[in-house]
Amino acid sequence: MKALALAALAFALAGCVNFGDKADSAAMTYYVLDDATPAPPGPVAGPATPTLLVLDTAASGFYDGDPLVFSRAPGTRGQYQFARWTERPGKRFADLLRARLDTLGTWRIAGAGGYVRGDRLLDTELVEFYHDASSAPGTLRLVLRAELVDLGSRVLVSRRTFEQSVALTSFDAAGAARAANLAVARVLDDVAAWLATAQ
């Protein structure tokens, strides 16, 4: 019994357990991952425009959940206790990527897994996506790996890795979320420019 009481005390001090509804207890905040600079609508793709199937973005290990991730030292990762994304970053990034590419009019964009036949396939992976908090206020680091495949010949057309580091304006989860949106927008710019040359 004494051991249970000590364990409960340890959890309470660590902020892992909330006993009752206290006014001063931290509330969970949910952030929407978004494209900070969405492109304006462009030309509508015609029937002869090639179709690009865009897979959902895979996310490696620690980044495949909804908590915002940070690092205080090289080789370490942690999760914000009271900050979450509204959607898992990989899935959300793919939706933003499809929306951005759809505005260009150079491809007919479709999600893979349906009944649409495509000319090319875009496969992406979120390799790094975290708040580097080793110094205040830190930076948001985003690394995306992308592969473009010709579906007719089953040949890898091109492979690229995109990296962005965006300085935070405040040393907290809100600052990390704002920087993440800007990093996403910049990577979307980079991917769109790469696809324009790889088409």
C-alpha positions as MATLAB code, in Angstrom:
seq = 'MKALALAALAFALAGCVNFGDKADSAAMTYYVLDDATPAPPGPVAGPATPTLLVLDTAASGFYDGDPLVFSRAPGTRGQYQFARWTERPGKRFADLLRARLDTLGTWRIAGAGGYVRGDRLLDTELVEFYHDASSAPGTLRLVLRAELVDLGSRVLVSRRTFEQSVALTSFDAAGAARAANLAVARVLDDVAAWLATAQ';
ca = [
       0.000    0.000    0.000;
       2.857    2.325    0.870;
       4.477    1.545   -2.500;
       1.246    2.507   -4.343;
       1.055    5.810   -2.476;
       4.675    6.612   -3.345;
       4.073    5.726   -7.015;
       0.995    7.978   -7.148;
       2.974   10.820   -5.616;
       5.776   10.350   -8.146;
       3.307   10.435  -11.073;
       1.602   13.538   -9.693;
       4.909   15.377   -9.318;
       5.872   14.416  -12.866;
       2.596   15.862  -14.180;
       1.459   12.525  -15.577;
      -1.711   12.296  -13.494;
      -4.366   14.943  -13.004;
      -6.284   14.586   -9.728;
      -9.573   16.381  -10.290;
     -10.305   19.461  -12.390;
      -7.924   22.092  -11.087;
      -8.081   25.567  -12.569;
      -4.293   25.782  -12.761;
      -3.802   22.435  -14.503;
      -2.551   22.601  -18.093;
      -5.080   21.883  -20.831;
      -4.314   19.912  -23.978;
      -3.942   22.138  -27.047;
      -4.486   20.770  -30.548;
      -2.692   22.386  -33.486;
      -3.622   22.145  -37.173;
      -0.714   21.420  -39.486;
      -1.251   23.686  -42.463;
       0.295   25.240  -45.558;
       1.359   28.711  -44.361;
       1.458   30.097  -47.914;
      -1.108   28.195  -50.009;
      -0.828   28.744  -53.741;
      -3.687   30.540  -55.503;
      -5.822   28.440  -57.851;
      -4.089   27.893  -61.173;
      -5.158   26.505  -64.530;
      -7.484   23.524  -64.572;
      -5.872   20.298  -65.768;
      -7.251   19.102  -69.098;
      -8.116   15.536  -70.148;
      -4.695   15.089  -71.822;
      -2.843   16.142  -68.674;
      -0.871   13.262  -67.096;
      -2.199   11.804  -63.857;
      -0.039   11.798  -60.743;
      -0.959    9.371  -57.980;
       0.169   10.742  -54.617;
       0.556    8.175  -51.857;
      -0.084    9.077  -48.232;
       3.169   10.303  -46.697;
       4.847    7.701  -44.526;
       6.369    8.897  -41.268;
       9.310    7.192  -39.683;
       8.920    5.800  -36.175;
       8.621    8.560  -33.606;
       6.882   11.011  -35.962;
       3.963    8.727  -36.809;
       1.772    9.932  -33.934;
      -0.065   13.138  -33.058;
       2.235   14.592  -30.319;
       4.485   17.503  -31.257;
       8.082   16.270  -31.029;
      11.125   18.136  -29.711;
      14.818   17.505  -29.114;
      16.933   19.088  -26.384;
      20.169   17.333  -27.368;
      21.527   15.541  -30.456;
      20.331   11.971  -30.707;
      17.343   12.484  -28.384;
      13.624   13.051  -28.938;
      10.758   13.916  -26.615;
       7.063   14.726  -26.908;
       5.244   17.838  -25.764;
       2.993   16.792  -22.902;
       0.056   19.115  -23.630;
       0.401   19.719  -27.401;
      -0.980   17.511  -30.150;
      -1.603   17.713  -33.882;
      -5.232   17.351  -34.952;
      -4.097   14.733  -37.483;
      -1.000   12.591  -37.773;
       1.589   14.657  -39.677;
       2.168   12.118  -42.456;
      -1.485   11.920  -43.447;
      -1.974   15.667  -43.151;
       1.156   16.444  -45.165;
      -0.076   14.234  -48.019;
      -3.407   16.086  -48.078;
      -1.591   19.434  -48.214;
       0.725   18.122  -50.945;
      -2.208   16.987  -53.098;
      -3.954   20.326  -52.613;
      -0.833   22.296  -53.538;
      -0.050   20.205  -56.626;
      -3.678   20.369  -57.743;
      -3.440   24.175  -58.036;
      -0.612   23.941  -60.579;
      -2.686   22.397  -63.366;
       0.328   20.450  -64.706;
      -0.976   17.158  -63.269;
      -4.310   15.578  -62.582;
      -3.868   14.666  -58.911;
      -5.355   11.556  -57.328;
      -4.796    9.597  -54.160;
      -3.390    6.137  -54.714;
      -5.463    3.141  -53.700;
      -8.575    3.976  -55.699;
      -9.614    2.978  -59.212;
      -7.765    5.779  -61.001;
      -4.935    4.778  -63.295;
      -1.932    7.028  -63.166;
       1.050    7.933  -65.305;
       3.393    8.662  -62.423;
       3.466    7.819  -58.709;
       4.789   10.111  -55.980;
       5.941    8.374  -52.783;
       7.049   10.512  -49.828;
       8.376    9.918  -46.322;
       8.631   12.351  -43.431;
      12.123   11.481  -42.189;
      12.509   14.241  -39.567;
       9.867   16.554  -38.138;
      10.669   18.102  -34.765;
      11.416   21.227  -32.757;
      15.177   21.456  -32.230;
      15.135   23.004  -28.751;
      18.847   22.683  -28.042;
      18.962   26.490  -27.825;
      16.111   28.952  -27.270;
      13.856   29.489  -29.124;
      15.143   26.813  -31.477;
      14.196   25.760  -34.977;
      11.655   23.455  -36.577;
      13.411   20.817  -38.657;
      11.610   19.061  -41.507;
      13.224   16.460  -43.791;
      11.159   14.853  -46.561;
      12.318   12.088  -48.893;
      10.465   11.776  -52.225;
      10.510    9.342  -55.134;
       8.822    9.759  -58.513;
       8.052    6.533  -60.398;
       6.909    6.074  -63.986;
       4.024    3.610  -63.706;
       4.170    2.548  -67.342;
       7.784    1.416  -67.286;
       8.069    0.867  -63.500;
      11.225    2.987  -63.576;
      12.380    5.370  -60.837;
      12.378    8.758  -62.566;
      13.872   10.821  -59.762;
      14.587   10.790  -56.036;
      15.135   13.863  -53.839;
      15.488   14.798  -50.192;
      14.102   18.159  -49.094;
      15.219   19.886  -45.891;
      13.963   23.005  -44.151;
      14.897   24.580  -40.809;
      12.649   27.431  -39.651;
      13.437   29.583  -36.619;
      10.732   29.736  -33.951;
       9.324   33.092  -32.882;
       8.459   31.809  -29.389;
       9.985   29.046  -27.283;
       6.865   26.911  -26.893;
       4.534   24.497  -28.688;
       2.643   27.346  -30.374;
       5.910   28.651  -31.803;
       6.816   25.142  -32.968;
       3.431   24.743  -34.692;
       3.757   28.101  -36.492;
       7.268   27.226  -37.653;
       6.048   23.783  -38.772;
       3.417   25.391  -41.016;
       6.068   27.596  -42.599;
       8.444   24.650  -43.053;
       5.656   22.656  -44.694;
       4.921   25.524  -47.097;
       8.582   25.785  -48.094;
       8.916   22.049  -48.677;
       5.723   22.084  -50.758;
       7.289   24.858  -52.860;
      10.410   22.743  -53.303;
       8.501   19.589  -54.240;
       6.376   21.481  -56.796;
       9.506   22.978  -58.403;
      11.193   19.548  -58.502;
       8.168   17.893  -60.132;
       8.047   20.627  -62.769;
      11.562   19.661  -63.895;
      11.038   15.904  -63.479;
       7.837   15.704  -65.494;
];
